[in-house]
C-alpha cells in the first residue's frame, strides 16, 4: 500500500477492485449496509464500496480480496478519526475568543536577556510561535514536544510571564506533586530578580494556606499558580485566566484539560500550552493530536554532553558497573539505581527497590550512602529523600520510576536500570534524561540481554524522536487515541504505523470534505456525517456529536 504524493490517491492493494462475489447465502451476508463515502471519493481513490468490503473481510474469495477489504475498512476508521480531530480544531477556531496578549513584551524580553544561558534555536523558535499564538484572539492549543533536558520549562515560563505583564493570570498544572514542586523551584530560580506573585497549590497544601491562595486568585492579586489536580477543584476561581500550561499532558484526560480551561468562569477561553518530554511519533501525532498545533525542541542546551549508554549483561559486566558507580561518586557525582518493583513479587521475576537498596548498601556499594524512594512514600518523605540526594548527603538513590520526570539533580552522572527490558523505549529515554544534566557527562547502564533490540537502540542513539518511532513500531499503536484519553474507539481494521500513508490520505480527504461542508450536511456527505455522529455518541463524545 502506498499513496501518490502528487494525487494523494490510494494505490497498491487498496486500489484493486474486489474480485470475490457475495458470501454464501445463510452465512451472515452483509445486506443493506449504507455507503458513507461520497461517490466521488470512491471513484477518485478507487475504493470498493463498504458492503463488498464487509462481505470480503469475512469471506474473501482470494487473499488479495482480504487485503483490499481491510484497507477499505481501515480507511473508514482513520477518516472518522481525522474528521473528529479536524472538527475539534474548527470548533475551537469558531468558538469563544481568548484574551489577545499584545505582542510587545518588555518584561519577558528583559527576563530572556537576563538568563544565564543562551537560548537554542529551537527554544527561540518556540518563543516566537507561542508569542504569535498569544497575540491572537483565538485560544492557543499548542503541543510542545521536547527532548529530555531541552529546556521546555523556559518556554512555559515565557508564556506565564506574558500573561502576567498583560495584567492577566496564568496556571501551570503537573500530574504529580513532585513534578509541580520541581516546576515551582525552577520558576523561582529562573525568575530570580523579578517580583512576580506566584504560589503552589497541591493536594498537600494546608487548608489555611489553600484558602489564602484561593482568595488571592479570586481577587486577581495572585498572578501565577503552579499545581496539580488541585487546580481543577470547583471552588477555584481565576477571573483573569489567560494562559494554562499543562505539563506531561498525556497524563490528563480531555475532560480534565477542558475543566482547567473553564476555570476563568466567563465566555473567554484561555490559551493552552500542552507540554510533553515524550517525543511523539509522526504517526501518533497525526492520528491522536491532529487538533493541536505542534512544535518540537530537539536541540540540547550548549555544553550538554550526550549520555553514553551501555548494556550490562553478565556477572563481570555487573561488577564493572558497580565499580563505575564508585568512581563517579568519588569524582563528585551521584548515582540512580532504578528498579521496576517496589517490593519483591512472586508473580514477577524482577529486582525490587526496597530489597535492592539493602543489598547494595551492604554489598557492592558498601561505603556509599544509599537512599530509597518509591511511589508509596508520602510527598514529604520523597521530598526529604530528594533533598538529601541533591545536597550530597546521599550518594546513591535506589528508586522506582517515580524519578522518571520532575527530577533535576545536576550532580547525578550515572544511572543503573535493573531489568531494563521491562521498560518501553520512551520510558528508558525519560529515565536516562535524569543524568548528565550538569557540566559532567552522563552514563546510563542498562541491565539486560545484549541481544535485545530495544536496548541496542538506546545504545545507538540519544534522539528521542527516533526512539519514539521505533517504540511505536515494536509495541504497535495499542489504543491509538488512548494518549488523549478521549473515549474514541480503538482501531480495529487499521494498523499503525503500518498504515501511515493511508492515514495521511485520510487526513487530506477529511480536510477537503470539511473545507467544502464543515458540518457534513450536504446530501452527498449526509450519510458520512450521520455515521460520524453515531460513532462519537457510542464512544461517549456527546459534546462533539451534538
N, C-alpha and C positions, 0 to 999 in steps of 0.2 A: 504494500500500500504506500502510496506517496501522493503528493499534490504538486501541481504545476505552479511554480511561483508566478508565472505570467497570468494564468487564468484563474487560479485558485480552485480549479475543478479537481474532483477526486479521480484518481487513476488507479491502476493495478486491479486487484481482485474486486474491489468495491464497484468498479465501473462496468464489470461484465454483467450481462443480463442473466437472470436465473433461468436455468435450463429445466429444472425439475417441475413436475406438474403438482397439482393439489395432493395433499396427503390421502391415503387410502380412506374411503368413507367409513365412518364408525370409529376412527382412531383419533378423534379430537380435532377435526378440521376447523381451522380458524375462519369463521364466516362473519360477514357484515362488520368488519373492523374498519373504522373510518380512517381515511388517509389524511394526516395532519399537515403534510408538507404541500405548499403550493405547487401546481403543475410545472411552473417554470423552474423551480428549484430541482425537482425531479429530473427534468429534461437537461438542465444545464450541467448537473453533476452526474447524470446517467445513473440515477439511483432506482432500484426496484421499488415497487410500491410496498407498503407495510404489510398488507395481508400476505403477499407472496413471501416476504421475508420471514414472517412468523411461521408460516407453513414450512418453509425450508429449514428454519433453525431447528425444528422438531423432527422433520422427516426429509433430510436432504437427499436428493437423488444422486448427487456426486459430492466429493469433498469440496470442490470449488463452490458449489451451491451453499454449503455451510459457511464458507468464508465470506461470500457476498452477503448472505443474510446477517451474519454477525456484524459486519461493518455497517450495514444499514441501520440496525438497531442501536449500535454503538453511537452512530452519528446522531440519532434521535436523542439519546441521553445527553450527549455533550452539547447539542444545540439547546436543550432545555436549560442546562446549567449556565450557558453563556447568555441566554435570554434573561434569566433570573438576575445574573450579576450586572448586565448592562442596564436593565430596567432599574436596579437599585441606584446605579450612578445617575440615571436620568431623573429619578425622583428627587435625589439629593440636589441636583442642579436646579430643579424647578421648585424645590420646597422652600422652607423658611430661610431667610437670609442670615448671614453671620456678620458679626461686627468687623468692618474693614479697618485694619490697623494700618495707619498711614506709613508710607514707605520710608520716611525719614526716621532713622533710628540712632539718635545721638548717644543715648545711654548704652545701647547694645554695641554700637561701634566702638565706644570708649572701652567697654569691657573686653571686646575682642582684641583691641590693641594692647591691653594690659596683660593678656595671657602669657604665662611663662614659657610658651612653646609656639612653634609656627604651625599654622593650620596646614593640613594636607590638601591637595587639590580636590579630593572627593569631599572633604569636610566643607571647603569653601563653596563647592557646587551645591551641597545640601543646604547651606545657609541661604544661597541665592534662591533656590526653588521654594524653600519654606517661606522666605520673605515675600516672594511673589504670591504665594498662596494666601498668606495672611493679609495681604493688601486688598484682596478681592472680597466682595460682599457675599460670596458663596462659600459654604463651610468646607474648609480643607479636610480631606480624608486621604492622608498620605501614609504609606507604609515605608519606613526607613529600615532597610536591612543593612547590617554592618558586621564586618569581621569581628571576632573576639578581640577586644582591646583597640578597636579602630577609632574610638572617640565619638560614639553616638551621643553620650551624655552631654557633650559640649553643644551639640545641635539642639538637644532638648532644652538646655538652659537658655539658649538664644531665643527659642520660641516663648519660653516662660517670661523672659525679660521684655520681649516685645509687647506682651500683654500688659505688664506692669507699667512700662513707660507710656503706654497709651491710656492709662487710668483704668485698666480692666483687671480682672483676676484670672488666675491660672491654677491648674491642678496637674500633678504627676502621680499616676497610680501604678503600683507594682504588685505582683501576685503574692509576695511574701513579705513578712516584717523585716527579715534580714536584708532583702534587696531594697526595701523602702528606706531603711536606716542607712544603708550604704549610699543611696542616692542623696539623702539629706546631707550626709557628711561631705560628699563630693561637691554638692551645690554650695554649701557653706565655704568649703575650701576654695573653690574656683571663683566665688563672688567676693573673695577677700578684699575689703576696702569699700565695697558697695553696701549701703544700708538698705536692705530690701526686707519688708515684713514677710516672714516665712515661718511655717510651723509644720510639725509632723503629727499625723493623725493615724493611729492604728488601733487594732482591737485591744492592745495592751495599754492604751492611753488612759490614765486615771480619770475617773468621772468628772472631778472638778476641773481638770485641765481640758478635757473634752468639751465641757460646757463653755469654757472660756474661748476655745478655738471656734466653736460654732457661732458664738456671739460675734466674734471679730470678723468671721466670714460673712455673716448676715448683714453686718453694718458696712461691709466693704473695706474695713480697716486692714484686714489681712489680705495681702496681695497673692501669695503663693502658698498652696498647701500640698504637701507630699504625703502619700498614704497608701493604704491597702484597700481591701474591700470595704473598709470602714467609710470610705468616701461615697459609697453607694447607699448609705442609710437614708431613710425617708425624711428624717428631721434635719438633714443638711441643706442649707440654703446658701447659694453663691450667686447673688443677683447680677453680678457683672462678669460672669464667667465667659472668657473669650477663647481660652486655649486649654485643651486637655492633651496630656501626653500619656499614652498607655504603653508601659514597658512590658516586654515579653507578652505581647498582645494575644498570642495564641493560647495563653492560659486563661483567658477570659472568654465567656460566651458572648454572642452577638447581643443578646438581651442586656447583659451586664454593661457592655460598652454603650448601648443606647441609653441606658438609665443614667450613666455617668454624664452623657451629653445633655440630658434633660435636667440637670441639677440647677440650671440657671433659672428655671421657673417661668419663663415667658416664651414668646414665639421666636426668639432669636436663638440660633444654633451656634455652639462654639466650634472653633476649628479643632480638629483632632489629628494628632500625630501619633501613629502606631509605630512602635519600635520592636525589633527582634534581633538578637545576636545569632539566630539560627538562619543561615542563608537559605533562601527558598528556591528550589529548582525552577527553571523556566516553566516546565510543565505544570507544576503545582501553583505557581504564581498566576498563570493564565486560567487554570481550572478553578481555583478557590479564591483568588484575590483580584478578579477582573474588575471589581467595582472600585478599587482603590488605585490612586496614583502611586507609583513606586520609585524609590531612589535607593542606591546602594553605595556603601562606603567600603571599598576594597583595600585601600591603601592603609598601611600601618604608620603610626607617627614616626618621624625621623629618629634614628638612634635605637629603635626597637629591633632586636635581632630575631631572626626566625628561630622557632623552637625545634631543637633536634629531637627526633623520636626514634626509639629503638624497641625492638621486640625482645622480651626476656623469656627465653624458653630453655628449660633445663636447670639443673642444680647449680652448675658452675656460673651460669649467667645470672641467676638469682643472687648468689653470693657476691658477685661483682656489683650488682645493683645496690645492695646494702652498703658496699664499700663506697660507691659513688655518693650515697646519701651522707655518709660520714664526712666525705671530702667536701661536699657542698656546704654542710653545716660548719665545718672547720674554716671554710673560706668566707663565712658571714652569711651564708644562705639559709633557707629554711625549706622543709620538705612536706609534701602532702602524700599520704598513702590512702588511696580510695578503695573502698570495698562495696560490693553490691548489696550486702545484707547488714542489718543492724546486729542481729544475733544469729547464732547457728540455727539451721533448719534441717530437719530430717528429709524434707521434700526436695531441697536444693543442695547441690554439691558446690558450695562457694564459700569463700572466706568471709567471716563476719567481723564488723568493725570492733565490737566490744572485745571479743577474744583475741583478735589480731593486735589490738593495742597492748594487751597484757603480754602476748607472746613476743612482740618486738621489743618492748621495754625491758624484758628480762633476758632476751636472746640477741638477735642480730643487731639491734640498735641500742644495746645496753650502753649506758654512759651518756645518752642523749635524753633530754626531757621530752616525753611523748604524751600528747594530749588526745582527747577523744571528742568528736562531735557528730551528732546524728539528728534526724528529724523528730525523734521522740522527746528531745530535750526542750525545755521551755525557752522562750525568746531570751530571757535573762541569762540562762545557763549558756546558751550559744554565744551571746554577746560577750560573756565573761571569758569563754574559751578563745574566741577570736581576738579579744583584746590581748590576752596573754601570748597568743601566737604572733600577732602583729608587733608586739613590743619586744619579742625575743625571749620572753620567759619560757616559751615552749619552742623546741627546735623542730619537732615533727608533729603534724596533726593527722591522726587517723580518722577518716570520715567516710560517710556515705556520700551520695551525690547531692547532698544538701549544699555543698560548696560549688555546685555547677554554675550558678550565676550569683552576682552581687558580692563577690569576694575579691578584694583588691589589696594584696599584700606585696608591695614591690620587692621585698626581700626573698619571696618564695621563688626558688630557682629550679626545684626538681619535684616531679610527681611520679609516683609509682601506682599504677592502676592494676589491682588484682582482678582476675577473671575477666579480662578486658573484652573477651569475645561475647560476653553477656550484654554489652552496651552497643547501641547503634553508633554509626559514624558521627552523626550530628552531636550526640551526647559526648562522645570521646573528644571531639574537637572543642566543645564547650569546656570540658574539664581541662584539657590541655592549655586552654587560654588563661588558666589561673596562675601559671608560672611564666617567668620571663617578662614580667610587666615593669621591671625596673631597668637599671643600667646593665645588669648582668644577663647573659644569655640563659634561656630556659632549656630544661631537659625533661622529656616525657618518656617513661619506661612502661611499656605495655606487656603485662604478663599474659602469655597465651601461646598458641601454636604459631610456629614460624611460617606455616603454610596458609594461614588464614588470610583470605583476600582482603577483608576489611582492615586488618591490622597492617598489612603491607601497604595499603592505600594511605594510611596515616603516616607511615614512614616516608612515602614517596612525595607527599605534598602537604603544605600548610594552607592551601587555598580552600577555604570553607565552602566556596561555591562549587568547586569541582567535587568535593566530598559529598555535598548535598545531592548532586546529580547521581553520583554512584550509590548513595544511600537509598535513593528512591528506586534505582534500578534493582538493587539487591533485595529490598523488602517489599517492593510493589507499592501501589498507591494506597492500599488499605481503604479506609473511608476518606476519599479524596477531599471531601468538604469537612472532615472532622476537625481539621485545624481551625476552621471558622466556628465550629460548634453551632452550625446554623440550622440543623434539622433537615437539610436537604438529603434526599435519598442516596444511599450507597449505589455506586455504579455497578451494574450487573453485566451488561454486554461489553462496555468499553474497558480497555486495558491500558492503563497509563504506567510508565511513559511510552509504551509501545505505540499507542495511538496518538502521539503528539501531533503529527501532521494532520490527522483527522480532526483533532481538537482545534487546531489553528484555522482549518476551513470552516468548522462550525462557528468559531468566533467571528469570522468575516461574514458568514451568512447571517448570523444574528444581528450584527451591526447594520448590515444592508437592510434587513427586514424592518428594524426599529427606526431607521432613518426615514423610511417612507411611511411607516404605520406604527407610531410609538405605542399604541395600546393594542395592537394586533386585533383590530375590529373590522378591517376591510373584508369583504366577502371572501377574497382569495386566501386570507390569513385567519379567518374566524375559527376554523377547527383547531388550528395550531394554538391560538390564544386560549380557547376553552381548555385544551389539554394542559397547557402550562398552568393555568389557574387551578385545575383539578389536582395536578401533581403537588403544587405548593400547599394546597389545603390538606392533602393527605400527609404531607411532611410537617405540618404544623406552622407553616409560614402564613398565617391568616392575614397579617397586615399587607404582605406582598400580594397575596391573591385578591385582596379586596379591590 
